[in-house]
C-alpha cells in the first residue's frame, strides 16, 4: 500500500514524538522512513540539515531538508509527498512557531486538503507519546453516515498493510432522543456495527471486530482506544448529527487530543 512514510519535523521535541512509532511501522512493513525539515530562510539550511540528519541516523531514516517555497510549508510537504508514489505523510498536529507550526487546522489541515489523500496526524504531549511498538488494531468509529463510512476502504487497506485488525465502533449517546418507532439504542447499534464489520471482512479480507460504546462520542472513544494499547484511529473529519450523534468533526479533534494515538484521517 505504502512504500514510504514521510515525517515532517520542525526542531521541537514535540514534533519528534512521531518518529519512534513511524520507525516501528516502517520496520514492520518494509517501508522507507524519511524525515523532512522545512525552513524559512537559506541561512537556516545548514543547521537544519545537521539537525534532521542527526535524527534520521539512529532510526535508519532518510534525511531531507529544504527551504519553504513561496506557497508555504504545506506546499513543500505536499510536493515532497507527491514526488514519491506510495508516500504516507505522518505529522504532528502542532509544533513551535516558525516554518513548521503545524497546528491541526492550519498546516496539517492544509496538507490534508491539498494532498487529497489521508494522512496520519498525532498530537504531541508534554510527557511523551503513548508507547506503540506495534499497531495491532485500527479503530474505526462509524455513525451510520456515508461521510463517516467513506474512509472504510482506506482504513481496511491500512489494516491489511499493517497486519492489523479493524475494530468497528459505534457510540450510543444517551442525550440523543430517538424516535419512539426506532428500536432501542443497543439493539440498533449492535445490528449496525455487526453488519458493517461483516461487510468489511467479506469485502476487504481483513479480520474485523466490533464494539458498542456508551456515552458522548468524544468522551467514550478516547479511553476505549487508550485501553487497547496497540491501536490507532481512522476517521473522517466530519459526520452528521441526529440518530447516532456526531462521530467525526469536533469528535475527531477531541480524539486527536485525548486518545494519545496516531489518527489516520481524511477529508470527505
C-alpha positions as CSV (number, residue, x, y, z in Angstrom):
1,X,0.0,0.0,0.0
2,X,2.7,2.5,1.1
3,X,6.4,2.4,0.2
4,X,7.5,5.4,2.2
5,X,6.5,7.2,5.4
6,X,7.3,10.9,5.4
7,X,7.5,12.6,8.8
8,X,7.9,16.4,8.9
9,X,9.8,17.8,11.9
10,X,10.3,21.3,13.0
11,X,13.2,21.4,15.5
12,X,10.9,20.9,18.6
13,X,10.8,17.9,20.8
14,X,7.1,17.8,20.3
15,X,7.4,17.3,16.6
16,X,9.8,14.5,17.1
17,X,7.4,12.3,19.1
18,X,6.1,10.7,15.9
19,X,9.5,9.4,14.8
20,X,9.6,6.4,17.1
21,X,6.1,5.0,16.2
22,X,6.7,5.8,12.5
23,X,10.0,3.9,12.6
24,X,8.3,0.9,14.1
25,X,5.7,0.9,11.3
26,X,8.4,1.3,8.7
27,X,10.4,-1.7,10.1
28,X,7.2,-3.8,10.3
29,X,6.1,-3.1,6.7
30,X,9.4,-2.6,4.9
31,X,8.6,1.0,4.0
32,X,11.3,3.6,3.8
33,X,11.2,6.2,6.5
34,X,12.0,9.8,5.6
35,X,12.3,12.8,7.9
36,X,11.6,16.3,6.4
37,X,12.7,19.6,7.8
38,X,11.4,22.8,6.0
39,X,12.9,26.1,6.9
40,X,12.0,29.7,6.1
41,X,15.4,31.1,5.0
42,X,18.5,29.9,3.2
43,X,20.8,30.7,6.1
44,X,18.9,28.1,8.2
45,X,19.6,25.2,5.8
46,X,23.0,24.1,7.1
47,X,21.8,23.9,10.7
48,X,18.5,22.3,9.8
49,X,20.3,19.7,7.6
50,X,22.6,18.7,10.5
51,X,19.5,18.5,12.8
52,X,17.5,16.2,10.6
53,X,20.5,14.0,9.7
54,X,21.1,13.5,13.5
55,X,17.5,12.5,14.0
56,X,17.5,10.2,10.9
57,X,20.6,8.2,11.6
58,X,19.6,6.3,14.7
59,X,16.4,5.0,13.1
60,X,17.8,4.4,9.6
61,X,15.7,7.1,8.0
62,X,16.5,9.3,5.0
63,X,17.1,13.0,5.9
64,X,15.5,15.7,3.8
65,X,15.9,19.4,4.2
66,X,14.5,22.2,2.0
67,X,13.5,25.8,2.0
68,X,9.8,26.6,2.0
69,X,8.6,27.8,-1.4
70,X,6.5,30.9,-1.8
71,X,3.4,28.8,-1.4
72,X,4.4,27.8,2.1
73,X,5.3,24.8,4.3
74,X,2.2,22.8,3.4
75,X,3.1,23.1,-0.3
76,X,6.6,21.8,0.4
77,X,5.2,18.8,2.3
78,X,2.6,18.1,-0.3
79,X,5.1,18.3,-3.2
80,X,7.6,16.0,-1.5
81,X,4.8,13.5,-0.7
82,X,3.7,13.6,-4.4
83,X,7.3,13.2,-5.6
84,X,7.5,9.6,-4.4
85,X,4.5,7.4,-5.2
86,X,3.1,5.4,-2.2
87,X,4.1,8.1,0.4
88,X,2.1,8.2,3.7
89,X,2.5,11.6,5.4
90,X,2.6,11.3,9.2
91,X,2.8,14.6,11.1
92,X,2.3,16.1,14.5
93,X,-0.7,18.4,14.9
94,X,1.4,21.2,16.2
95,X,4.9,22.2,16.8
96,X,6.6,25.5,17.7
97,X,6.2,28.8,15.9
98,X,8.0,29.3,12.6
99,X,8.2,27.3,9.4
100,X,6.7,24.1,10.8
101,X,3.9,25.4,13.0
102,X,1.7,22.5,12.1
103,X,-1.5,23.2,14.1
104,X,-4.3,20.9,13.1
105,X,-6.4,23.3,11.2
106,X,-3.5,25.2,9.7
107,X,-0.5,23.4,8.2
108,X,-1.7,19.8,8.8
109,X,-5.2,20.6,7.6
110,X,-3.8,22.4,4.6
111,X,-1.6,19.4,3.7
112,X,-4.7,17.2,4.1
113,X,-6.7,19.4,1.8
114,X,-4.0,19.9,-0.9
115,X,-2.7,16.3,-0.9
116,X,-6.1,14.8,-1.4
117,X,-5.1,11.7,0.4
118,X,-5.5,10.5,4.1
119,X,-2.6,11.3,6.4
120,X,-1.6,10.3,9.9
121,X,-1.8,13.0,12.5
122,X,-0.5,12.8,16.1
123,X,-0.9,15.4,18.8
124,X,2.2,15.6,20.9
125,X,2.1,15.6,24.7
126,X,4.5,17.1,27.3
127,X,5.2,13.7,28.9
128,X,5.8,12.0,25.6
129,X,3.7,9.8,23.3
130,X,1.9,6.6,24.3
131,X,4.2,3.6,23.7
132,X,3.2,2.0,20.4
133,X,5.6,-0.7,19.4
134,X,3.1,-2.3,17.0
135,X,-0.2,-1.2,15.5
136,X,-2.4,-4.3,16.1
137,X,-5.8,-2.6,15.7
138,X,-7.4,0.1,13.6
139,X,-10.3,1.6,15.5
140,X,-12.9,2.8,13.0
141,X,-15.7,4.9,14.6
142,X,-18.9,5.0,12.4
143,X,-22.1,6.9,12.9
144,X,-24.2,5.5,10.0
145,X,-23.5,8.3,7.7
146,X,-21.9,8.0,4.3
147,X,-19.3,10.5,5.4
148,X,-18.1,8.5,8.3
149,X,-18.1,5.4,6.2
150,X,-16.2,6.9,3.4
151,X,-12.9,6.0,5.0
152,X,-13.7,2.3,5.2
153,X,-11.8,1.2,2.1
154,X,-8.6,3.1,3.0
155,X,-8.8,2.0,6.7
156,X,-9.2,-1.6,5.6
157,X,-6.3,-1.3,3.2
158,X,-4.2,0.3,6.0
159,X,-5.0,-2.6,8.3
160,X,-4.0,-5.1,5.7
161,X,-0.7,-3.3,5.1
162,X,0.0,-3.2,8.9
163,X,-1.2,-6.8,9.5
164,X,-3.8,-5.3,11.9
165,X,-7.4,-5.9,12.9
166,X,-10.2,-3.4,12.2
167,X,-12.4,-2.7,15.2
168,X,-15.7,-1.0,14.1
169,X,-17.1,1.2,16.9
170,X,-20.4,2.9,17.3
171,X,-21.5,5.0,20.2
172,X,-24.8,5.3,21.9
173,X,-25.2,8.8,23.1
174,X,-27.9,8.9,25.8
175,X,-28.5,12.6,25.2
176,X,-29.8,11.9,21.6
177,X,-33.6,11.5,21.6
178,X,-34.7,8.6,19.5
179,X,-38.0,8.4,17.6
180,X,-40.4,6.2,19.5
181,X,-40.7,4.0,16.4
182,X,-37.0,3.3,16.3
183,X,-35.6,0.2,18.1
184,X,-33.7,0.7,21.3
185,X,-30.1,2.1,21.0
186,X,-28.3,-1.1,22.0
187,X,-30.3,-3.2,19.6
188,X,-30.0,-0.8,16.7
189,X,-26.3,0.0,17.2
190,X,-25.2,-3.6,17.7
191,X,-27.0,-4.6,14.5
192,X,-25.4,-1.7,12.6
193,X,-21.8,-2.3,13.7
194,X,-22.2,-6.1,13.3
195,X,-23.4,-5.7,9.7
196,X,-20.6,-3.2,8.9
197,X,-18.0,-5.4,10.4
198,X,-19.2,-8.4,8.4
199,X,-19.2,-6.4,5.2
200,X,-15.7,-5.1,5.8
201,X,-14.3,-8.5,6.5
202,X,-16.0,-10.0,3.4
203,X,-15.2,-7.2,1.0
204,X,-11.6,-6.4,2.1
205,X,-10.3,-9.7,3.5
206,X,-9.2,-8.3,6.9
207,X,-10.0,-9.5,10.4
208,X,-12.7,-7.3,11.9
209,X,-14.3,-7.0,15.3
210,X,-16.9,-4.5,16.7
211,X,-17.8,-2.7,19.8
212,X,-20.8,-0.6,21.0
213,X,-19.7,2.1,23.4
214,X,-22.0,4.3,25.7
215,X,-21.8,8.0,26.4
216,X,-20.9,11.1,24.4
217,X,-18.7,10.0,21.5
218,X,-15.9,12.4,22.2
219,X,-15.7,11.1,25.8
220,X,-16.3,7.4,25.1
221,X,-13.9,6.8,22.2
222,X,-10.5,8.1,23.6
223,X,-10.4,5.9,26.7
224,X,-11.5,2.9,24.7
225,X,-8.7,3.4,22.3
226,X,-6.1,4.0,25.0
227,X,-7.2,0.8,26.8
228,X,-6.3,-1.3,23.8
229,X,-2.6,-0.3,23.9
230,X,-1.8,-1.2,20.3
231,X,-4.4,0.9,18.4
232,X,-4.7,3.9,16.1
233,X,-7.8,5.6,14.9
234,X,-9.2,6.0,11.4
235,X,-11.7,8.8,11.0
236,X,-13.1,11.3,8.5
237,X,-13.1,15.0,9.6
238,X,-16.9,15.3,10.0
239,X,-20.1,13.3,10.1
240,X,-23.7,14.0,10.8
241,X,-25.8,14.9,13.8
242,X,-29.0,13.1,14.6
243,X,-29.8,9.5,15.5
244,X,-26.3,8.3,16.2
245,X,-24.7,11.6,17.1
246,X,-21.5,13.1,15.7
247,X,-18.7,10.6,15.4
248,X,-16.3,12.9,13.5
249,X,-15.7,16.6,13.1
250,X,-15.3,18.1,16.6
251,X,-15.0,14.5,17.8
252,X,-12.0,13.9,15.6
253,X,-10.3,16.9,17.2
254,X,-11.0,15.7,20.7
255,X,-9.9,12.1,19.9
256,X,-6.8,13.5,18.5
257,X,-6.2,15.4,21.7
258,X,-7.3,12.8,24.2
259,X,-6.7,9.3,22.7
260,X,-2.9,9.8,22.5
261,X,-2.6,7.6,19.5
262,X,-2.0,8.5,15.8
263,X,-5.1,9.2,13.8
264,X,-5.5,8.2,10.2
265,X,-7.7,11.0,8.9
266,X,-9.2,12.0,5.6
267,X,-11.5,14.8,4.3
268,X,-14.7,13.6,2.6
